[in-house]
Amino acid sequence: MEGMSALVFVLGASALAATLPSKAVLSGTCCPGAKWTPDSRALLFLDGPPARGSTGIYQVSAEGGPVTRRFSSVAFYSPRLLWAVRPGTGVNTTLERLADGRKFTLPTYGADVSWNRAETRLAYTRSATTGNYDRRMTRVYVADVLGSPRQVATVYGGDIVGWVDDRTLLLTGKRNAANRDRDLFTLDTRSGARRTLASALAFRGLSLSPDGARVVYYVAFDSRARNGLWLQPTAGGTPRRLDTFGAYRWRDAEHLLLIPLQPDGSSHLLREYDLRTHTWRTLGDLGDQVRQGDWSVSPDGRHLAYLSARDGNVRVVALP
């Protein structure tokens, strides 16, 4: 009955919520996966012929308008756009500092890299490529930019979540391959000190807050006491269960946005959780649905961009 009451509440709120105006800034179903620039003024996306003259990374203003090419080279760009990361076909990945073109290589075997907020340090993993993932050994490495990597941890069935601060990683994984549960834990990459925050069969949707102080995640197919959507301080302490379910993104260090699961196929509702007051408020109704979970919040927390299920366009919403 509690779950049904919550569902009725959400659906009722959807019917009463005001529609949030949105503006199409990209049309023609060209551009899934558009990402915000660090200054929150534009969206970046990969495109090429026939819509564009050549393949590259293009940008469009958050207000709409002409599309311009930002990078002619296709690569993975760091969040602050300070580095281009180019995996090779073999062992090495090349990292290029865009300010001066200086390069160095890391033996990532094509794995992604995770940057600290200053983009002065990074981490990556090397895992076995065969066998059951739950038992697969993963080695975790860290490196200063332009420096050599060193191994700091080994986990099984795990991965890097992100940097809590300049010396601390948040990781998941098992201590031993035969263990049932994974740990969610922090690791001081200099001292080796480890702090376990939670244990579960699996952690899903792990996302660090912009300041690294909290992580949000959900657990499913575990015990009743563990299942649910959780907020956990990365310094340790008791996690808080959020009595809702849906897709979520951080707006800023103190606010979490959530689109509740609405199985009736109605337009998506946008809600906001205040971590200081532990209260929810409804920001409005998109009047649309987000296609395939493709939505993101600008770094300044003022706008939301999403891929429209209605018309296939990338649309931008000014957040209340």
C-alpha positions in Angstrom: 0.0 0.0 0.0 2.9 2.4 0.7 4.3 1.9 -2.8 0.9 2.4 -4.3 0.3 5.6 -2.3 3.7 7.0 -3.5 2.8 6.2 -7.1 -0.6 7.9 -6.8 1.2 10.9 -5.2 3.6 11.2 -8.1 1.0 10.8 -10.8 -1.2 13.3 -9.1 1.7 15.7 -8.9 2.3 15.3 -12.6 -1.3 16.2 -13.4 -1.0 19.4 -11.3 2.6 20.5 -12.2 3.1 23.4 -14.5 4.8 22.6 -17.8 8.4 23.9 -18.0 9.0 25.7 -21.3 11.8 24.2 -23.4 13.6 25.4 -26.5 14.9 23.1 -29.3 18.6 24.0 -29.9 19.4 21.1 -32.2 17.0 19.4 -34.5 16.8 16.5 -36.9 17.6 13.7 -34.5 21.3 14.4 -35.1 22.8 14.6 -31.7 22.3 12.1 -28.9 24.8 12.4 -26.0 25.2 16.2 -26.2 27.4 17.5 -23.3 27.7 20.8 -21.6 30.7 23.0 -21.9 32.4 23.9 -18.5 31.1 27.5 -18.6 27.5 26.2 -19.1 27.0 28.4 -22.2 26.9 25.7 -24.9 26.4 22.0 -25.7 29.1 19.9 -27.4 28.2 17.0 -29.7 29.8 14.7 -32.3 28.6 15.1 -35.9 29.7 14.8 -39.5 28.5 14.3 -43.0 25.9 14.7 -44.4 24.8 17.2 -41.9 28.2 18.8 -41.5 31.1 19.2 -43.9 33.5 17.0 -41.8 33.4 14.8 -38.7 34.3 16.6 -35.5 33.1 18.0 -32.2 30.6 20.8 -32.7 28.9 23.2 -30.4 25.7 25.1 -30.2 24.7 27.9 -27.7 22.4 27.0 -24.9 20.1 29.6 -26.3 20.2 28.0 -29.8 21.5 29.6 -33.0 24.3 28.6 -35.4 26.4 25.5 -35.0 30.2 25.8 -35.0 33.0 23.3 -35.0 34.8 23.3 -31.6 37.4 20.5 -32.3 38.3 19.0 -35.6 39.9 16.0 -33.9 37.6 13.3 -32.5 38.7 12.3 -29.0 37.5 12.0 -25.5 37.9 15.4 -23.9 38.3 16.0 -20.2 35.4 17.6 -18.3 37.2 21.0 -18.2 38.3 20.6 -21.8 42.0 20.8 -20.8 43.0 17.5 -22.3 42.3 15.3 -25.3 42.4 11.6 -24.6 43.1 9.3 -27.6 43.1 5.5 -27.0 45.3 3.7 -29.5 44.7 0.3 -31.0 47.1 -1.4 -28.6 48.4 -0.8 -25.2 48.9 3.0 -25.0 46.5 5.9 -24.7 47.8 9.3 -25.7 46.9 12.4 -23.6 47.4 15.8 -25.1 47.3 19.1 -23.1 45.3 21.4 -25.3 47.0 24.6 -24.0 50.4 23.7 -25.3 50.1 20.4 -27.2 52.3 18.6 -24.7 51.6 14.8 -24.8 52.2 11.7 -22.7 51.1 8.1 -22.8 49.6 5.7 -20.4 49.2 1.9 -20.8 45.4 1.8 -20.4 44.7 -0.8 -23.1 41.8 1.5 -24.2 40.2 2.0 -20.8 38.6 5.3 -19.9 40.4 7.7 -17.5 38.8 9.4 -14.5 40.0 13.0 -13.7 40.2 14.8 -10.4 38.5 18.1 -10.4 41.7 20.1 -11.1 42.6 17.7 -13.9 46.1 17.3 -12.5 45.7 13.6 -11.6 43.8 10.7 -13.2 43.0 7.1 -12.5 42.2 4.1 -14.8 41.7 0.4 -14.5 43.1 -2.6 -16.3 40.9 -5.7 -16.2 40.9 -9.2 -17.5 38.9 -9.5 -20.7 37.4 -12.9 -20.3 35.6 -14.8 -17.6 32.7 -14.0 -15.2 32.7 -10.2 -14.5 31.8 -10.9 -10.8 35.1 -12.7 -10.4 37.2 -10.7 -12.8 40.3 -9.1 -11.3 40.7 -5.3 -11.9 43.8 -3.4 -11.1 43.5 0.3 -10.3 46.2 2.8 -11.3 46.7 6.5 -10.6 49.1 9.0 -12.3 49.9 12.7 -12.1 49.7 14.4 -15.5 52.8 13.9 -17.5 53.9 11.3 -14.9 54.1 7.5 -14.7 51.3 5.3 -13.3 51.4 3.3 -10.2 49.0 0.6 -9.0 47.0 1.5 -5.8 44.4 -1.3 -5.5 43.0 -4.6 -6.8 39.3 -5.4 -6.8 37.1 -8.1 -8.3 34.0 -7.3 -10.3 34.6 -3.6 -9.5 35.5 -0.2 -11.0 36.3 3.4 -10.3 33.4 5.7 -9.4 35.4 8.9 -9.3 37.7 11.2 -7.3 36.4 12.4 -3.9 39.2 14.8 -3.6 42.7 15.2 -5.1 44.1 12.2 -3.2 41.0 10.0 -2.6 39.2 7.6 -5.0 35.8 6.2 -4.6 35.7 2.5 -5.8 33.5 -0.5 -5.9 34.4 -4.2 -5.9 35.1 -7.3 -3.9 38.2 -8.0 -1.8 38.1 -11.6 -3.0 36.7 -13.2 -6.2 34.6 -15.7 -4.2 32.8 -13.0 -2.1 29.1 -12.5 -2.6 29.0 -8.8 -1.8 30.8 -5.8 -3.3 32.0 -2.9 -1.1 31.6 0.8 -1.9 34.8 2.3 -0.4 37.1 5.2 -0.4 40.9 4.8 -0.9 43.6 7.3 0.0 45.9 6.9 -2.9 48.9 8.1 -0.9 48.6 6.3 2.4 46.5 3.3 1.2 43.9 3.9 3.9 40.5 2.3 3.0 37.1 3.2 4.4 34.1 0.9 3.6 30.9 3.0 3.2 28.4 0.2 2.3 28.2 -3.4 1.1 25.7 -4.9 -1.3 25.3 -7.5 -4.1 25.8 -4.7 -6.6 25.7 -0.9 -6.7 23.9 0.8 -9.6 23.8 4.3 -10.9 26.7 5.5 -8.7 27.1 9.3 -9.0 29.4 11.6 -6.9 28.2 15.0 -6.0 30.1 17.9 -7.6 32.0 18.5 -4.4 32.7 14.8 -3.8 31.0 14.9 -0.3 28.2 12.5 -1.2 27.4 9.7 -3.5 24.0 8.6 -4.7 23.2 5.0 -5.8 20.5 2.4 -5.8 20.5 -1.3 -4.9 18.2 -3.9 -6.4 17.7 -7.6 -6.1 19.2 -7.7 -2.6 17.7 -7.8 0.9 14.8 -5.5 1.8 17.1 -3.6 4.1 19.6 -2.9 1.3 17.3 -2.3 -1.7 16.4 1.3 -2.6 17.8 4.7 -3.6 20.5 5.9 -1.2 22.5 9.0 -0.4 25.8 8.3 1.3 28.4 10.7 2.8 31.8 9.8 1.4 33.4 10.7 4.7 31.5 7.8 6.3 28.3 7.8 8.4 24.8 6.5 8.0 23.3 6.6 4.5 19.8 8.1 3.9 17.2 6.1 1.9 15.1 8.2 -0.5 11.6 6.8 -0.7 11.3 7.2 -4.5 12.7 5.8 -7.7 13.7 7.2 -11.0 16.5 8.7 -13.1 18.7 11.3 -11.2 21.3 13.9 -11.8 23.1 16.3 -9.5 22.1 19.9 -9.9 24.7 21.1 -7.4 26.3 19.9 -4.2 23.1 20.4 -2.2 20.4 19.5 -4.7 19.6 16.3 -6.6 17.2 16.3 -9.6 15.0 13.2 -10.2 12.6 12.1 -12.9 10.3 9.6 -11.2 9.5 6.4 -13.0 6.0 6.8 -14.5 4.9 3.5 -16.0 1.7 5.0 -17.6 3.8 6.6 -20.3 2.9 10.2 -19.3 5.2 13.2 -19.7 8.1 13.3 -17.4 8.0 15.2 -14.1 11.0 16.9 -12.7 11.6 16.9 -8.9 14.3 18.3 -6.7 15.6 17.0 -3.4 17.2 19.5 -1.0 20.0 17.7 1.0 20.0 20.4 3.7 16.3 20.2 4.6 15.7 16.6 3.3 12.6 17.7 1.4 11.3 17.3 -2.1 9.7 19.9 -4.4 8.3 19.6 -7.8 9.9 21.9 -10.3 7.5 21.1 -13.2 6.5 18.9 -16.0 8.6 18.6 -19.2 5.5 18.2 -21.3 7.6 15.5 -23.0 9.6 12.4 -22.3 13.4 12.1 -22.2 14.5 9.6 -24.8 16.8 6.7 -23.6 17.8 8.5 -20.4 19.7 11.2 -22.4 19.6 14.3 -20.2 22.2 16.4 -18.4 22.4 19.4 -16.1 24.6 22.4 -16.8 27.6 22.8 -14.5 26.1 26.0 -13.0 22.8 24.2 -12.3 20.7 26.6 -14.2 19.7 24.6 -17.2 18.8 21.1 -18.2 19.3 19.6 -21.7 17.5 16.5 -22.9 16.8 14.5 -26.0 13.1 14.7 -26.8 11.2 11.5 -27.3 8.5 13.6 -29.0 10.4 15.2 -31.8 14.0 13.8 -31.5 15.4 17.3 -30.9 17.9 18.4 -28.2 15.9 20.7 -26.0 17.0 23.1 -23.2 15.0 24.0 -20.1 15.7 26.9 -17.7 15.4 25.4 -14.3 13.3 27.2 -11.6 
